[in-house]
């Protein structure tokens, strides 16, 4: 039984690593966004995991220059579902969005 659980955890970690490599190594935010949405379908209604996937989605949108959509995605997250590490990433992504949206607003 323990071996079965460990195997499942290992497979999950490999999938997450492959998905993150799409953004971090291959610099392909659209492929990362697609993989994130595919992951969401397998997650179901797990609110904690969906919050994390929304943070990932916002990172892809930021990479694509879609700051307004990334901000809206971040604002939709229930922050009570986030760990301290995930809350840090949420905050960094939100600061990036607000900075870029403010800079674009001032340049008009």
N, C-alpha and C positions, 0 to 999 in steps of 0.2 A: 504494500500500500504506500509506504513512504517513498519507494523508488518511483512509483507512478506519479506521485505529487511532485517530486523533484524533476522528473522528466517534463512535466507540464510547465513548471517554472522556467526551466532551461529553454524550452521552445519559445515561451513568451518573451524572455530576455533576448533571444536571437532575433525575433521578429521586431522588437522595439529597436534594437541596434541597427538592423537593416533599414528601418523606416527613418531613423535619425540620420543615418549616413546619406540619405537622399538630400537632406538639407545641408548638413555640415561638410560632407566630403564632395558630393557631386554637384552641390550648389544648384539643385533643381527644386525650387519651392513648389511648383505645380505638382510634380510627382509626389513630393512630401505631403502636400495637401490632399491629393487623391488617396494616398496610402493611409492618411489619418482618418479620412472619412470611411474608408474600408474597414479600418480597425474599429471605428465607432459602431458599425453594423454588427460586429462580433461582440461588442461590449454589452449591448442591450441597454437597460435602464439604470445601470450602475452610475449613480450621480457623481461619485468621487472620480471615477475613471473618465466620465464625460467632461468633468471640469478640467481635468488634466489635458484631455484631447482638445478642448477649446483653447487652452493656453498654447498648445502646439499649433492649432489652426491659426491663432493670432500671429505666431512667429512666422509662419509661411506667408500670411497676408502682408506683414511688415516687410518681409524680404521682397515681395512683389510690388511694394510701394502703395498698397491698399490700406493706408493708415486709418481712414474713417471706418472701414469695415472691420479692421482688426480691433479698433476701440470698441465698437458695438458688440463684437464677440466677447471681449473682455468684460464689458459691463453686464453681460448676461450671465456671468459665472457667479454661482453661489460660493463666496469666498470661505464660508464656514466648512466647506468640503476639502479645503486645501491644507496641506502640511506647510510647515514653515518654509521649506525649500521651494515648494511650488508657489507659495505666496510671494517669495522673493522674485521668482521668474515672472509672475503675474505683474508685480510692481514695476520691474524693469521694462517689460513690454508696454505697460500703460504709459510710463514716462516717455518712452520712445515715440509712441503714438501722439501724445499730447505735445511733445516738442516739435515733431514734424508738422502736425496740424497747425500749431501756433506760428511756426516759421512760414508756412504757406499762406496763412491768413495775413501776416504782417507784410508779405511781399506783394500783395495785391494792390 
